[in-house]
Amino acid sequence: MVIELARRMAASAEGLTLDEMARESGVGRRTAERMRDAVLALYPAAEEVSDPPTKRWRIRGGLSAFEQAPTTTELVELSKAAQGLRAAGEPGRAAALEGLERKLKSAMRSTTLNRLAPDLEALVRAETIAVQAGPRPSADEAVLAEIRQAILAGQPLGFIYSRPGAEARRRSVAPCGVMFGRANYLVAADRESGRIQTFRLDRMSAVRAEDGVAAPPPDFDLQAFASQSFGIYQDEIEDVVLRVTPGGAAEARAWRWHPTQTVEDRPDGGVEVRFRASGMRELAWHLFSWGDQVQIVAPARLKAVMAAELAAAQAALERA
């Protein structure tokens, strides 16, 4: 744990407070103090940084290659993450992780790399990513580069946005971030109204960072925004109540429905799942996979969306 704390202190430019050390290490404050003292004794480059009303500690200059050598498990997970992105149709992001893997390996001592190589090769062959059916997200490297440049510089982002059945429009927005998932979306604020909107990356073209200043709303939180929806699509937030039959209860308890979820046992052996979310159509699509094991209690709009999707599926089946 002391070595891990040293790594965290070396990885932080501003340093860590005692409270941050305790939280990140999962220990109490007194234990964090003892761990900090051990790091200060082991690493002469460790220093105290004044940050009123607190103090911070960091290690300047980094740690040695021996202390920073990745483990077999870490390298395997990095390789699998790159493999998963490439299989999901994200070659640009996969290439970034593969480049990081090469840099890590090139920085390792040959003796360490030779020792890890057999286990690493065996595990890479023994583990793979199961690719599920679904949309192939698009994250063009040039588009991502422009978005990131605009975010870092606090500049407006201009692009042409095309949607099926609608005329393509030139947009200029204040970029707030990117959500990666079954489809990849730019999250941005309208420069006039300030309203937060989402734009699919594969429908954006002629993407350019523009002159001027355009920052996200000061109180905007990308993670909180993403957590509002069951999937990606954002609309009205609803109180969702689902009842799962006893046959599906075990799976429902282990299922991650939504960050706000509560799961309560029912007298019949089933469970009741509650959460607040938008994206009723995506939720309806997901509920198809549960068959007759889930009953929609609320909201009424989810019932209506589910009924409409069932009717559309039945009509398509009858036309076949």
Disulfide bonds with the S-S distance in Angstrom:
none
